[in-house]
Amino acid sequence: MKPLTALWDALAYVPRRLAELARCPAALRRLGILGMNRRNAECVLDLNPRQGYPEVDSKSKMHALCDAIGVPCPRIFARVAAHSAMRHLPRLLQGHDDFVIKPDRGAGGRGILVIRERDGERFVRHNGERIDLAGLRQHVSGVVSGLYSLGGNPDTALIQQRVLLHPAMARVSYQGIGDVRVIVYRKVPAMAMLRLPTKMSGGRANLHQGGIGAGVDLETGRTAHAVCRNRITYRHPDTGESLVGFEVPHWRQVIDMAVKVAAAVRLGFLGVDIVIDRDQGPLLLEANARPGLAIQIANGRGLRHRLEEIERELAGEAHPT
């Protein structure tokens, strides 16, 4: 029993040691980890002027901007901005068997309701659950009241085109649609990850709800590292497909779209979220002026070193030898 006990103690020591390193500022600096305080001070405050926030915080305004610069987005069928307008909901939904209801100024994927088809008088959600018109009205009421909005302010409910699952993405998705998050720094792609839905996440591609984050190589569009609940994983827990070496469809177009949007909104540190539609290819979902830092865990490396590399490259372009 003694050798087994020693092995158990040795294995148990590894996560304890990693936890100790995570609490050590010097170790985090060596790994190039970008912390929240540094992100806020050097990236968000220094590079993102406040006048650029309204466009990225509103999906409706971002949609209009993308129309102007030629970046494709899911179509917006209707907008509901007041409780009194909810009596028109049946008319607004007429002719649409599948659609998405989302808050205009929502954050973190909250308040998004995906309807994939109708079943008589009821609507079928992405996970197979049924909801009636009264349930839809209640959800829209919550959106308009600001239940899911930034700062809890009154909001507008958008009724939008439902993105169709790309065949390649179907192998690594569960009851939902994955998307690509690209961090653009000073108009240069800095880091990217593929976010994938799981059974644990309820079919949503949110990492904090149990979705998968897979780091994507910026040059090839292939995944090289993946995590779920901050633990390294090599296969999708529900589909069994490998998460390493997966090639994101239309990768060059995804990168070009992210850079084009960042240049248009004039923000120096931006998270751009793009989804791959079955028929239309890459579509811009939204942009984020305060992108989270979990992308570092998904890639298995720190973001700070990459930002410093971009700074050196830009400095070299500005002062050629």
C-alpha positions, 0 to 999 in steps of 0.5 A: 500500500505504501507505493500506492499511497506515495503515488497518490500523494505525488499526483495530489501535489500537482494541482496544489503546486499549480494553485500555488503558482497561480497565486504567485505574481512572478510566476504569472508574469513569466507565463505572460498572463494578462490580468484583469487590472492590467487589461483594464488599465493598459488595454481598455482604458488606454485604447478604447475611447468611450465614444466607441462603446455605444456601437459595440454595446448595442447589437442593433447599432453594430448590425447597422455598422456592419451593413455599412462596411460590408460585413455580413450579420444575421438578419434582424426581423423585428425589434420590440422596445416597449411592453405595449408593443408585445401585443404585436408579437404574433404578427412579428413572428408570422412567417418565421418558424425558427428565430432567435430572441436576444437583448440588444444590449445584453452581455455574457450570452444571457437572455438569448432564446433560440427557437428552432421550429414550431409545433402547432401553437407551441415553439420548440427551443434548441434543446427540445423544450416547448414554449407557448406564446405566453412564455415568449411574451414573458421572455420578451418582457424580461428583455425589455425590462432590462433583466439581461442588459448591461447595467440593468437598464431598459432594453430592446428585444431583437427577433433575429435570424437563427444561424444554421449549424455548419456540417463541420461544426456539427461534429464538435457541437451539442444542441447548439452553435459554436462561435469564434472569439478573436481578440484584435489588438491595435487592428492586429489579430492577437489570439483566437478561440473556438467556443463550443456548446456541451450538454453541461452548458445546456447547448450554449457556447459559454465557457462559464456555463460548461462550454468548451474553449479551444485555442485556434492557431491564427495562421492555420485556423486549427485548434491546438489546445482545449479546456472545459471547466478550466480542465484540459480536454482532448475530445468533446464529452458528448460527441466524442470528436477530437478537439485538437487539430479541428480546422475552423471553416472559412478561417481567413474570412473570419480573421479578415472580418474581425480586423475590419470590424475593429478598424471600423469601431476604432477600438484598440482592444476588441473581442469579435464574435463570429459564427459559421452559418451553414449557408452564408458562411461567417456572420458577425454576432457581436463585438465586445469592448471589454473581452474576458481573459479566459481565452488564455486558458483555452490557448494554454498561454498568456496574452501579454507576451502576444500583445508585446510582440504586436507592439514590437512589430508595429514599432518596427513598421513605424521606424524601418531600418 
